[in-house]
Amino acid sequence: AISMSEKGPAEIHNDKCVECGACVYHCPFGAVLDKAYILDVIDMIKKSENNSKYKVYAMVAPATEGQFGKDITMESWRQAVKKVGFEDLIEAGLGGDMTTCSEAEEWLEAYRNGEKKTTSCCPGFVNMIRKHYPDLADLISTTVSPMCAVSRMIKAKDPDAVTVFVGPCVAKKSEVADQKIEGNADYALNYNEILAIMKAKD
């Protein structure tokens, strides 16, 4: 989805881009950036500190525990995000279980009808199907992603909750920004962003 002329800067072709984030990680100059929600999240945490109506929940990817050394656990993450100002931490892996159950039922029904289904878990994959293989779009599972499933669970218990996904996946930001799925995460942060917030709060 990127081309570069001999004299001009690189150009991203949005009609081809699936928002997977590969360009962000591979650009040697740091010239390509993903959507940043860090200021929005900080603003919501500040609002929650001044207004008990707002509660901001962190939903962290399963990869979170293994990213920062053997002494860092989900419980240490929970303590850290609560000190930063989040109400609580919920593991997005729970959403993986919910999504698996729902997709399994959907796939079984498709199998019985002689049809096939693809997963809906990865927004980069969903974007790829819709943009590059539109004739297969009807085969995408209608089950929401694990991130969305956890967000909906939190919002069912607390309708005023603000949900923030934290993980390594840039494509999750496109799911938040572009797909407009009811009850989905309000914001998504990558690890650099959540660590910046933690460092700012010492």
BALOBA-1460 file (C-alpha; in Angstrom, 3 decimals):
// residues 202
<rec num="1" residu="a" x="0.000" y="0.000" z="0.000"/>
<rec num="2" residu="i" x="3.056" y="2.277" z="-0.110"/>
<rec num="3" residu="s" x="4.816" y="3.570" z="-3.181"/>
<rec num="4" residu="m" x="7.731" y="5.940" z="-3.519"/>
<rec num="5" residu="s" x="8.802" y="7.933" z="-6.526"/>
<rec num="6" residu="e" x="12.442" y="8.717" z="-7.219"/>
<rec num="7" residu="k" x="12.054" y="12.360" z="-6.200"/>
<rec num="8" residu="g" x="8.951" y="12.517" z="-4.041"/>
<rec num="9" residu="p" x="8.018" y="11.276" z="-0.585"/>
<rec num="10" residu="a" x="6.381" y="7.937" z="0.080"/>
<rec num="11" residu="e" x="2.661" y="7.798" z="-0.535"/>
<rec num="12" residu="i" x="0.204" y="5.562" z="1.298"/>
<rec num="13" residu="h" x="-2.614" y="4.295" z="-0.917"/>
<rec num="14" residu="n" x="-5.616" y="4.209" z="1.383"/>
<rec num="15" residu="d" x="-7.588" y="2.102" z="-1.073"/>
<rec num="16" residu="k" x="-5.033" y="-0.706" z="-0.519"/>
<rec num="17" residu="c" x="-4.035" y="-0.092" z="3.121"/>
<rec num="18" residu="v" x="-5.458" y="-2.601" z="5.615"/>
<rec num="19" residu="e" x="-4.132" y="-0.617" z="8.605"/>
<rec num="20" residu="c" x="-2.044" y="-3.519" z="9.881"/>
<rec num="21" residu="g" x="0.712" y="-1.219" z="11.147"/>
<rec num="22" residu="a" x="3.597" y="-2.906" z="9.329"/>
<rec num="23" residu="c" x="4.687" y="0.433" z="7.841"/>
<rec num="24" residu="v" x="4.782" y="2.029" z="11.300"/>
<rec num="25" residu="y" x="7.155" y="-0.625" z="12.593"/>
<rec num="26" residu="h" x="9.326" y="-0.818" z="9.472"/>
<rec num="27" residu="c" x="9.845" y="2.839" z="8.583"/>
<rec num="28" residu="p" x="13.509" y="3.532" z="9.482"/>
<rec num="29" residu="f" x="12.806" y="7.250" z="9.867"/>
<rec num="30" residu="g" x="9.748" y="7.119" z="12.114"/>
<rec num="31" residu="a" x="7.861" y="9.062" z="9.458"/>
<rec num="32" residu="v" x="4.735" y="6.891" z="9.536"/>
<rec num="33" residu="l" x="2.599" y="7.109" z="12.652"/>
<rec num="34" residu="d" x="-0.570" y="5.396" z="13.759"/>
<rec num="35" residu="k" x="-3.636" y="7.097" z="15.227"/>
<rec num="36" residu="a" x="-2.826" y="8.260" z="18.754"/>
<rec num="37" residu="y" x="-5.457" y="8.224" z="21.505"/>
<rec num="38" residu="i" x="-3.046" y="8.969" z="24.336"/>
<rec num="39" residu="l" x="-4.333" y="12.502" z="24.981"/>
<rec num="40" residu="d" x="-7.956" y="11.333" z="24.811"/>
<rec num="41" residu="v" x="-7.263" y="8.612" z="27.380"/>
<rec num="42" residu="i" x="-5.423" y="10.994" z="29.703"/>
<rec num="43" residu="d" x="-8.346" y="13.416" z="29.422"/>
<rec num="44" residu="m" x="-10.845" y="10.678" z="30.325"/>
<rec num="45" residu="i" x="-8.729" y="9.585" z="33.304"/>
<rec num="46" residu="k" x="-8.666" y="13.200" z="34.527"/>
<rec num="47" residu="k" x="-12.442" y="13.416" z="34.115"/>
<rec num="48" residu="s" x="-12.874" y="10.184" z="36.078"/>
<rec num="49" residu="e" x="-10.798" y="11.626" z="38.918"/>
<rec num="50" residu="n" x="-13.087" y="14.659" z="39.100"/>
<rec num="51" residu="n" x="-16.395" y="12.929" z="38.387"/>
<rec num="52" residu="s" x="-17.315" y="9.557" z="39.837"/>
<rec num="53" residu="k" x="-19.737" y="8.999" z="36.929"/>
<rec num="54" residu="y" x="-16.851" y="8.216" z="34.589"/>
<rec num="55" residu="k" x="-14.830" y="5.054" z="35.088"/>
<rec num="56" residu="v" x="-12.029" y="4.163" z="32.691"/>
<rec num="57" residu="y" x="-11.196" y="0.477" z="32.282"/>
<rec num="58" residu="a" x="-8.044" y="-0.963" z="30.721"/>
<rec num="59" residu="m" x="-8.524" y="-4.089" z="28.614"/>
<rec num="60" residu="v" x="-5.106" y="-5.602" z="28.032"/>
<rec num="61" residu="a" x="-4.058" y="-8.073" z="25.359"/>
<rec num="62" residu="p" x="-2.771" y="-11.482" z="26.492"/>
<rec num="63" residu="a" x="0.669" y="-10.516" z="25.100"/>
<rec num="64" residu="t" x="0.973" y="-7.855" z="27.799"/>
<rec num="65" residu="e" x="2.253" y="-10.184" z="30.497"/>
<rec num="66" residu="g" x="5.132" y="-11.512" z="28.414"/>
<rec num="67" residu="q" x="6.390" y="-8.239" z="26.980"/>
<rec num="68" residu="f" x="8.305" y="-6.801" z="29.904"/>
<rec num="69" residu="g" x="10.198" y="-9.577" z="31.664"/>
<rec num="70" residu="k" x="9.407" y="-12.489" z="33.927"/>
<rec num="71" residu="d" x="8.677" y="-10.340" z="36.988"/>
<rec num="72" residu="i" x="5.860" y="-8.449" z="35.296"/>
<rec num="73" residu="t" x="2.496" y="-10.169" z="35.739"/>
<rec num="74" residu="m" x="-1.104" y="-9.274" z="34.984"/>
<rec num="75" residu="e" x="-1.504" y="-8.480" z="38.666"/>
<rec num="76" residu="s" x="1.402" y="-6.037" z="38.572"/>
<rec num="77" residu="w" x="-0.186" y="-4.491" z="35.472"/>
<rec num="78" residu="r" x="-3.501" y="-4.205" z="37.342"/>
<rec num="79" residu="q" x="-1.812" y="-2.378" z="40.204"/>
<rec num="80" residu="a" x="0.035" y="-0.068" z="37.800"/>
<rec num="81" residu="v" x="-2.987" y="0.943" z="35.724"/>
<rec num="82" residu="k" x="-5.047" y="1.547" z="38.848"/>
<rec num="83" residu="k" x="-2.319" y="3.835" z="40.190"/>
<rec num="84" residu="v" x="-2.399" y="5.706" z="36.890"/>
<rec num="85" residu="g" x="-6.138" y="6.276" z="37.323"/>
<rec num="86" residu="f" x="-7.926" y="3.402" z="35.585"/>
<rec num="87" residu="e" x="-10.818" y="1.866" z="37.488"/>
<rec num="88" residu="d" x="-9.616" y="-1.674" z="36.827"/>
<rec num="89" residu="l" x="-7.920" y="-4.018" z="34.366"/>
<rec num="90" residu="i" x="-9.679" y="-6.791" z="32.480"/>
<rec num="91" residu="e" x="-7.778" y="-9.292" z="30.351"/>
<rec num="92" residu="a" x="-8.904" y="-9.241" z="26.713"/>
<rec num="93" residu="g" x="-8.175" y="-12.980" z="26.641"/>
<rec num="94" residu="l" x="-11.600" y="-13.393" z="28.236"/>
<rec num="95" residu="g" x="-13.029" y="-11.897" z="25.050"/>
<rec num="96" residu="g" x="-11.077" y="-14.492" z="23.092"/>
<rec num="97" residu="d" x="-13.023" y="-17.191" z="24.907"/>
<rec num="98" residu="m" x="-16.328" y="-15.430" z="24.226"/>
<rec num="99" residu="t" x="-15.488" y="-14.930" z="20.550"/>
<rec num="100" residu="t" x="-14.375" y="-18.547" z="20.141"/>
<rec num="101" residu="c" x="-17.680" y="-19.858" z="21.521"/>
<rec num="102" residu="s" x="-19.732" y="-17.611" z="19.253"/>
<rec num="103" residu="e" x="-17.659" y="-18.232" z="16.122"/>
<rec num="104" residu="a" x="-17.717" y="-21.991" z="16.720"/>
<rec num="105" residu="e" x="-21.528" y="-21.965" z="16.649"/>
<rec num="106" residu="e" x="-21.522" y="-19.770" z="13.545"/>
<rec num="107" residu="w" x="-18.960" y="-21.949" z="11.766"/>
<rec num="108" residu="l" x="-20.844" y="-25.139" z="12.645"/>
<rec num="109" residu="e" x="-24.013" y="-23.718" z="11.117"/>
<rec num="110" residu="a" x="-22.059" y="-22.678" z="8.003"/>
<rec num="111" residu="y" x="-20.473" y="-26.145" z="7.771"/>
<rec num="112" residu="r" x="-23.882" y="-27.802" z="7.942"/>
<rec num="113" residu="n" x="-24.984" y="-25.557" z="5.072"/>
<rec num="114" residu="g" x="-21.898" y="-26.441" z="3.031"/>
<rec num="115" residu="e" x="-20.449" y="-22.954" z="3.516"/>
<rec num="116" residu="k" x="-17.231" y="-21.541" z="4.929"/>
<rec num="117" residu="k" x="-16.556" y="-18.652" z="7.316"/>
<rec num="118" residu="t" x="-13.500" y="-16.561" z="8.153"/>
<rec num="119" residu="t" x="-12.660" y="-15.128" z="11.549"/>
<rec num="120" residu="s" x="-13.614" y="-11.600" z="12.527"/>
<rec num="121" residu="c" x="-11.092" y="-11.302" z="15.384"/>
<rec num="122" residu="c" x="-8.380" y="-9.349" z="13.556"/>
<rec num="123" residu="p" x="-9.337" y="-5.942" z="12.138"/>
<rec num="124" residu="g" x="-6.330" y="-6.001" z="9.789"/>
<rec num="125" residu="f" x="-7.580" y="-9.301" z="8.341"/>
<rec num="126" residu="v" x="-11.156" y="-7.983" z="8.099"/>
<rec num="127" residu="n" x="-9.879" y="-4.833" z="6.341"/>
<rec num="128" residu="m" x="-7.852" y="-7.013" z="3.931"/>
<rec num="129" residu="i" x="-10.895" y="-9.118" z="2.988"/>
<rec num="130" residu="r" x="-13.126" y="-6.072" z="2.500"/>
<rec num="131" residu="k" x="-10.578" y="-4.141" z="0.415"/>
<rec num="132" residu="h" x="-8.764" y="-6.861" z="-1.541"/>
<rec num="133" residu="y" x="-11.280" y="-9.719" z="-1.676"/>
<rec num="134" residu="p" x="-14.695" y="-7.991" z="-1.479"/>
<rec num="135" residu="d" x="-16.432" y="-10.997" z="-3.031"/>
<rec num="136" residu="l" x="-15.562" y="-12.893" z="0.180"/>
<rec num="137" residu="a" x="-16.859" y="-10.217" z="2.575"/>
<rec num="138" residu="d" x="-20.079" y="-12.143" z="3.247"/>
<rec num="139" residu="l" x="-17.957" y="-14.999" z="4.627"/>
<rec num="140" residu="i" x="-16.560" y="-12.885" z="7.496"/>
<rec num="141" residu="s" x="-17.935" y="-14.033" z="10.814"/>
<rec num="142" residu="t" x="-20.501" y="-11.685" z="12.332"/>
<rec num="143" residu="t" x="-19.052" y="-12.350" z="15.793"/>
<rec num="144" residu="v" x="-17.406" y="-9.299" z="17.350"/>
<rec num="145" residu="s" x="-13.697" y="-9.229" z="18.181"/>
<rec num="146" residu="p" x="-12.407" y="-10.177" z="21.643"/>
<rec num="147" residu="m" x="-11.732" y="-6.493" z="22.321"/>
<rec num="148" residu="c" x="-15.348" y="-5.624" z="21.537"/>
<rec num="149" residu="a" x="-16.736" y="-8.575" z="23.510"/>
<rec num="150" residu="v" x="-14.917" y="-7.467" z="26.676"/>
<rec num="151" residu="s" x="-15.891" y="-3.847" z="26.123"/>
<rec num="152" residu="r" x="-19.545" y="-4.818" z="25.791"/>
<rec num="153" residu="m" x="-19.319" y="-6.917" z="28.949"/>
<rec num="154" residu="i" x="-17.902" y="-3.971" z="30.909"/>
<rec num="155" residu="k" x="-20.469" y="-1.538" z="29.495"/>
<rec num="156" residu="a" x="-23.315" y="-3.947" z="30.290"/>
<rec num="157" residu="k" x="-22.293" y="-3.754" z="33.946"/>
<rec num="158" residu="d" x="-21.425" y="-0.044" z="33.874"/>
<rec num="159" residu="p" x="-23.130" y="1.921" z="31.048"/>
<rec num="160" residu="d" x="-20.971" y="4.994" z="31.725"/>
<rec num="161" residu="a" x="-17.720" y="3.031" z="31.449"/>
<rec num="162" residu="v" x="-14.971" y="4.173" z="29.108"/>
<rec num="163" residu="t" x="-13.012" y="1.223" z="27.735"/>
<rec num="164" residu="v" x="-9.408" y="1.355" z="26.557"/>
<rec num="165" residu="f" x="-7.713" y="-1.528" z="24.774"/>
<rec num="166" residu="v" x="-3.969" y="-1.879" z="25.449"/>
<rec num="167" residu="g" x="-1.845" y="-4.127" z="23.278"/>
<rec num="168" residu="p" x="0.698" y="-4.473" z="20.494"/>
<rec num="169" residu="c" x="-1.771" y="-4.326" z="17.593"/>
<rec num="170" residu="v" x="-2.007" y="-1.128" z="15.551"/>
<rec num="171" residu="a" x="-4.987" y="-2.541" z="13.625"/>
<rec num="172" residu="k" x="-7.091" y="-2.395" z="16.809"/>
<rec num="173" residu="k" x="-6.962" y="1.385" z="16.439"/>
<rec num="174" residu="s" x="-8.599" y="1.094" z="13.031"/>
<rec num="175" residu="e" x="-11.317" y="-1.089" z="14.545"/>
<rec num="176" residu="v" x="-12.029" y="1.643" z="17.097"/>
<rec num="177" residu="a" x="-11.816" y="4.535" z="14.621"/>
<rec num="178" residu="d" x="-13.298" y="3.108" z="11.433"/>
<rec num="179" residu="q" x="-15.591" y="0.185" z="12.077"/>
<rec num="180" residu="k" x="-18.017" y="1.977" z="14.446"/>
<rec num="181" residu="i" x="-19.198" y="-1.194" z="16.161"/>
<rec num="182" residu="e" x="-21.711" y="-0.590" z="18.928"/>
<rec num="183" residu="g" x="-20.266" y="-1.116" z="22.404"/>
<rec num="184" residu="n" x="-16.691" y="-1.468" z="21.152"/>
<rec num="185" residu="a" x="-13.647" y="-0.030" z="22.903"/>
<rec num="186" residu="d" x="-13.631" y="3.740" z="23.031"/>
<rec num="187" residu="y" x="-9.864" y="3.976" z="22.596"/>
<rec num="188" residu="a" x="-6.847" y="1.777" z="21.854"/>
<rec num="189" residu="l" x="-3.288" y="2.294" z="23.073"/>
<rec num="190" residu="n" x="-0.065" y="0.556" z="22.126"/>
<rec num="191" residu="y" x="2.558" y="-0.353" z="24.711"/>
<rec num="192" residu="n" x="4.667" y="2.747" z="24.091"/>
<rec num="193" residu="e" x="1.653" y="4.918" z="24.849"/>
<rec num="194" residu="i" x="0.610" y="3.182" z="28.068"/>
<rec num="195" residu="l" x="4.242" y="3.177" z="29.229"/>
<rec num="196" residu="a" x="4.464" y="6.914" z="28.507"/>
<rec num="197" residu="i" x="1.391" y="7.463" z="30.688"/>
<rec num="198" residu="m" x="2.913" y="5.338" z="33.460"/>
<rec num="199" residu="k" x="6.235" y="7.203" z="33.269"/>
<rec num="200" residu="a" x="4.421" y="10.549" z="33.370"/>
<rec num="201" residu="k" x="2.721" y="9.417" z="36.604"/>
<rec num="202" residu="d" x="6.038" y="8.082" z="37.946"/>
